[in-house]
Every structure is written in C-alpha cells, then in structure tokens.
Amino acid sequence: MTDIVKVRLQTTTQYSSALQCATSILKNEGALAFYKGTLTPLVGIGACVSVQFGAFHWARRRFEASNLASNLLSPSLSYTQYYSSGAFAGVANSVISGPIEHVRIRLQTQPHGAARLYKGPIDCIRKISAHEGILKGLYRGEAVTIIREAQAYGVWFLTFEYLMNADAERNNIDRKEISSFKVAGYGGLAGEALWLASYPFDVVKSRMQSDGFGPNMKFKSMRDCFGQTWKAEGMRGFWKGIGPTLLRAMPVSAGTFAV
C-alpha cells in the first residue's frame, strides 16, 4: 500500500506530504488503487529473492576460495568482500527487477478511470514494447537500476553480515545461536540501510520509468534526469517519498532474513 504513495511522491509535485498523497488516492481512486501494479511484483518476487541470495552466496563462495588460495588465516570475507558480493547480487537481480518495476510504475502513475492508458500488466508490456521495443522500452532506466541495485544490495548484505558478526563476537557465540528475533531485527535494520544508501537512484529511476515517449519524453538520460531534478528541487527532490519507504522496509526486510 505504501509503494504507490512512494512512487506518486517521487514522480509528481502535487502532494505536500505522504498523508496528503494517501488521502487523495483514497478519495479520488478508492481503496483498491493502493494495490495498483502489485500483480507484476508478486509474480516476480520469488525469482528476485532467489537471484539475490543465489548470486550473493555464489560470489561469497568465490571470495572464500580466493582467500584460502591466498593462504589467509581464515576464508572469512572482509566487509569489502561482503559489499562486493551483495553488489554482484544486485546487478544480477536488475535483469529481472528492471522491467518488473517499470511496468509497476507505469500502472501506478497512469491516469485513473476512463483516461487510463493500460488495462493491466500484459497490456502495459505490449504498449511499452510497441513504443520503443524491449531494450529501450521495457528496460528504460536500466542503467540507473543497475547502479541502484548494486549499491542497495551491497549495503543490505554488508549491514546484515556486520550486525550478525558483531553480535556473535560480542556474546562469544556461534552465529547459528543468535535468536530468530535478533536475526529479524538485524534484517530490518539492513532494510533501512538499503534504502538510505540508494534512495536518490530510486527517485531517478522512477522518474525515468514514468516519463513519456517520443516528443513527450522529458528526460533524455539518467544524467539529464539527475540534472533536472537538482535544478528544479535541489537535494530535497532526491528524497521525496523516503518516509513511507522506510516504514515499509523494516518489516519486509526482517521477514526476508527471518524466513
């Protein structure tokens, strides 16, 4: 429910706060509007989580093998290596998340009622592809998506691993002995760190993926979007919608690591 509020705040200037945005959506579009664009992420979330953790653990094993081959005292990763493993997971995930989020954002930002542009996810994919094809259409904003995902998941995994290792060392226990409650808590904090570290990139991505086509296109590139946002709104423009994002991030991330 908070995701559409985040996207509307990122891509328009008509709302003064998250509360006003949520109230306006409820009043003008109804309660079901909060679930616009949720079908596509729900279908792809399993694949995304599998790619994130699969790619992270693959990279982690490569670093462990390299550390052993270098005759280090322990195969354990440095925190730079944890970040790099997470960043690799993010880049791998961007192949799936880029088009999924593009479709979601289109559905969340289209006009309501008779003026709507897309009937649903499939219709949205078809029309975007008809405009600019698969690579330029569905994968619009992929460059900033890759940067966002690399930074986000690098920080996500780094934060979680640091908190887990610090707890184990502080209490002189094995990581497996850390309670599920603490694991969930550290996962939640990692989720907050993820968004704080990558949010400006997410704003640019949302603006590019909700932009028009052809002569109606406002942003020529990622750099142009950064420049226009800074010129029009300053630093504040890169943090619009951060409140509802952080509100959602902790429970979602906690659940991901606790499972």
SULBELUR-V308817 format. One record per pair of residues at least 24 apart in sequence whose C-alpha atoms are under 10 Angstrom apart, sorted by the first residue. I is the first residue (numbers start at 0). GAP is how many residues later the second one is. Records with the same first field share a line. If there is no record, write none. Layout:
BEGIN
I = GAP, GAP
END
This chain:
BEGIN
0 = 30, 31, 32, 33, 34, 35, 37, 243, 247
1 = 32, 33, 239, 241, 242, 243, 244, 245, 246
2 = 31, 32, 33, 34, 35, 101, 102, 105, 238, 241, 242, 245
3 = 29, 30, 31, 32, 33, 34, 100, 101, 103, 104, 105, 237, 240
4 = 29, 103, 236, 238, 239, 240
5 = 197, 200, 234, 235, 236, 237, 238, 239
6 = 97, 98, 99, 101, 102, 195, 196, 199, 200, 203, 233, 234, 238
7 = 97, 100, 101, 198, 199, 202, 232, 233
8 = 194, 228, 230, 231, 232, 233, 235
9 = 190, 192, 193, 194, 195, 196, 197, 227, 228, 229, 230, 231, 232
10 = 94, 98, 192, 193, 194, 195, 196, 197, 198, 199, 200, 226, 229, 230
11 = 97, 195, 198, 228
12 = 220, 224, 227
15 = 224
16 = 223, 224, 226
17 = 222, 223, 224, 225, 226
18 = 225
24 = 87
27 = 84, 85
28 = 82, 83, 84
32 = 75, 79
33 = 74
34 = 72, 73
35 = 68, 69, 70, 71, 72, 73, 74, 84, 85
36 = 63, 64, 65, 66, 67, 68, 69, 70, 71, 72, 83, 84
37 = 63, 65, 66, 67, 69, 70, 83
38 = 61, 65, 81, 82
39 = 59, 60, 61, 62, 63, 64, 67, 80, 81, 82
40 = 56, 59, 60, 62, 63
41 = 58
42 = 57
43 = 52, 53, 56, 57
44 = 51, 52, 55
46 = 46, 49, 50
47 = 41, 42, 44, 45, 46, 47, 48, 49
48 = 40, 44, 207
49 = 39, 43
50 = 38, 39, 40, 41, 42, 43, 44, 45
51 = 33, 34, 35, 36, 37, 38, 39, 40, 41, 42, 101, 105
52 = 32, 33, 36, 37, 40, 104
53 = 35, 38, 39
54 = 30, 31, 32, 33, 34, 35, 36, 37, 38
55 = 26, 27, 28, 29, 30, 31, 32, 33, 34, 36, 97, 98, 101
56 = 25, 28, 29, 32
57 = 27, 30, 31
58 = 25, 26, 27, 28, 29, 30
59 = 24, 25, 26, 28
60 = 24
76 = 84
77 = 80, 84
78 = 78, 79, 80, 82, 83
79 = 74, 78
80 = 73, 77
81 = 72, 73, 74, 75, 76, 77, 78, 79, 80
82 = 67, 68, 69, 70, 71, 72, 73, 74, 75, 76, 78
83 = 66, 67, 69, 70, 71, 73, 74
84 = 65, 68, 69, 72, 73
85 = 63, 64, 65, 66, 67, 68, 69, 70, 71, 72
86 = 59, 60, 61, 62, 63, 64, 65, 66, 67, 68, 69, 70, 71
87 = 58, 61, 62, 63, 65, 66
88 = 60, 61, 63, 64, 65, 68
89 = 55, 56, 57, 58, 59, 60, 61, 62, 63, 64, 66
90 = 54, 55, 56, 57, 58, 59, 60, 62, 63
91 = 54, 57, 58
92 = 52, 53, 56, 57, 60
93 = 45, 48, 49, 50, 51, 52, 53, 54, 55, 56
94 = 44, 47, 50, 51
95 = 43
96 = 42, 45, 48, 49, 52
97 = 40, 41, 42, 43, 44, 45, 46, 47, 48, 51, 107, 111
98 = 26, 35, 36, 38, 39, 40, 41, 42, 43, 46, 110
99 = 25, 38, 39
100 = 37, 38, 44, 104, 105, 108
101 = 26, 35, 36, 37, 38, 39, 40, 103, 104, 106, 107, 108
102 = 25, 35, 36, 106, 107
103 = 105, 106
104 = 100, 101, 102, 104, 105
105 = 100, 103, 104, 105
106 = 103
107 = 102
108 = 97, 100, 101, 102
109 = 100
127 = 85
130 = 82, 83
131 = 81, 82
136 = 72, 76
137 = 71
138 = 70
139 = 65, 68, 69, 70, 71, 81, 82
140 = 63, 64, 65, 66, 67, 68, 69, 80, 81
141 = 63, 66, 67, 80
142 = 62, 78, 79
143 = 57, 58, 59, 60, 61, 62, 64, 77, 78, 79
144 = 56, 57, 59, 60, 61, 77
145 = 55, 59
146 = 51, 54, 55
147 = 46, 47, 49, 50, 51, 52, 53, 54, 55, 56, 57
148 = 45, 49, 52, 53
149 = 48
150 = 43, 44, 46, 47, 48, 50
151 = 38, 39, 41, 42, 43, 44, 45, 46, 47, 49, 50
152 = 37, 38, 40, 41, 42, 44, 45
153 = 40, 43
154 = 35, 36, 37, 38, 39, 40, 41, 42, 43
155 = 31, 32, 33, 34, 35, 36, 37, 38, 39, 41, 97
156 = 30, 33, 34, 36, 37
157 = 32, 35, 36
158 = 27, 28, 30, 31, 32, 33, 34, 35
159 = 24, 25, 26, 27, 28, 29, 30, 31, 33, 97
160 = 25, 26, 29
161 = 24, 28
162 = 24, 26, 27
178 = 79
179 = 77, 78, 79
180 = 73, 77
181 = 72, 76
182 = 71, 72, 74, 75, 76
183 = 66, 67, 68, 69, 70, 71, 72, 73, 74, 75
184 = 65, 66, 68, 69, 70, 72, 73
185 = 64, 67, 68, 71, 72
186 = 62, 63, 64, 65, 66, 67, 68, 69, 70, 71
187 = 58, 60, 61, 62, 63, 64, 65, 66, 67, 68, 69, 70
188 = 57, 60, 61, 62, 64, 65
189 = 59, 60, 63, 64, 67
190 = 54, 55, 57, 58, 59, 60, 61, 62, 63, 65, 66
191 = 53, 54, 55, 56, 57, 58, 59, 61
192 = 53, 56, 57
193 = 52, 55, 59
194 = 47, 50, 51, 54
195 = 43, 46, 49, 50
198 = 39, 40, 41, 42, 43, 46
199 = 26, 35, 36, 37, 38, 39, 40, 42
200 = 25, 37, 38
201 = 36, 37
202 = 26, 34, 35, 36, 37, 38, 39
203 = 25, 33, 34
END
